[in-house]
Amino acid sequence: MTEGFSRPARAPEGADDRLPPARLAYEGHTWKEIAHLLANLPLAVFGFVYVVTVLWTGFWLTVTVIGFPLLAAGLMGARRWGRWERARARRLLGVRVDEPSPLPRRAAAGGFLPWLWMAVKDPVAWRTVLYDFIRLPWGILTFVTTLTSLFVLWPVLPFIARGLANADRAMVRGLLSPSDELERRIAELESDRGVVVDTANADLRRIERDLHDGAQARLVNLAMGLGLAKEKLLEDPDSAAEMVAEAHGEVKLALQELRDLARGIHPAVLTDRGLDAALSAVASRCTVPVKVTVDLESRPAAAIEGIAYFTVSELLQNISKHSGARNAVVEVWRAENRLLIQVEDDGRGGARLDGGTGMQGLAERLDAVDGLFVVDSPQGGPTVVTAELPWRDRSRAGG
């Protein structure tokens, strides 16, 4: 916008030497500011009436059963009204404000009372209530001033509109924008907690399924076989001896399955000797030759160490099954307060987070602990996967 008076062209000789009256240049966003200011009064009246009617009624009825639900519903309505006001400010004032974090979905899933408590103490809704309270006198002032200036102070109306609109912008930023980065971070952590819970539930179901279909089934067959051997021990000792031998084999297989299952939960070598030995053991089971380099002067917290182990284990399984690689390299090192992992192979490439190889699950698991997961895998290879985890000292974490 050109804020100021336009320079008129000089009149040709022989014409009237008097200059035309100075005019103020009006542009599109000036008219948008004027429209915003004129709309302030009716919208401020609506917001004020809503707050007084719904919220104050709910507040005074909190001594009854319906009071808190009515107050919560009123606050949720205020939150929605704030969203509409932010949209109006974006369109007419050019204010770019982020949408505040939604109410945590886990509270709603937990039942009516958790949802009620979250809605009643929602800071976004209460800031919108404050916004609606102070907007009524401000709406009257801006409406009257702008309307009067349209007929009386036309030459300087853009300056007036800009000053009043700037005050509006400050109110929107101060009361309708997210309070701070912490609020957004809380929402992210709430979402991440849901991912962790879902992942843990999936792991528990997998362990239960493996136990039911594997070791448990073998142990049931073992018990039945030993029962039959007991019955034939006197009548047919040779058959009983064969059954006992078969049962002995079943015991060995059941023990191996239990060891494999325990390794999938948390391998003993990782607990006893750390990432270097544990990753070397994983690499030895990979169908592709793997070079492992772990450069760590100390061990991270057990939880971080476990996530690092299972991340590399999953990636090496993908290399074995999908990559067609001839060689792979695993490197683990510490950079300041981050634990970095890089897994590279010379396979065919084309790996993606949404490719159905478990990459998306790894990315979500790392994101849940404030980590990063990056896949660089052009067609034809090579594939380089980089993972970052926050470094937490083992002593302070109680590991």
GICORCOR-V926756 format. One record per helix or strand of 2 or more residues. SS is the DSSP state (A for helix, B for strand). FROM is the first residue (numbers start at 1). TO is the last residue. Records with the same first field share a line. If there is no record, write none. Layout:
SS->FROM-TO ; FROM-TO
This chain:
A->28-60 ; 65-93 ; 105-109 ; 112-120 ; 123-151 ; 154-176 ; 181-232 ; 237-266 ; 268-273 ; 275-284 ; 302-323 ; 359-367
B->289-295 ; 327-335 ; 338-345 ; 372-377 ; 383-390
